[in-house]
């Protein structure tokens, strides 16, 4: 478990869980945004697009 949290995806998942738990929100150009698991998961999936190797998430 600790090894998994050391990588980029582990820290992203941890941040998403905490943001949703504490119901964080922030202001953007488009308006007020709230933390939700759908957007957090999308961030995880798009992060791997920019790496040289393709990672398939099942």
Secondary structure, DSSP 8 states (H G I E B T S, - for coil): -HHHHTSHHHHHHHHHHHHHHTT-EEEETTEEEE--HHHHHHHHHHHGGGSSS-----
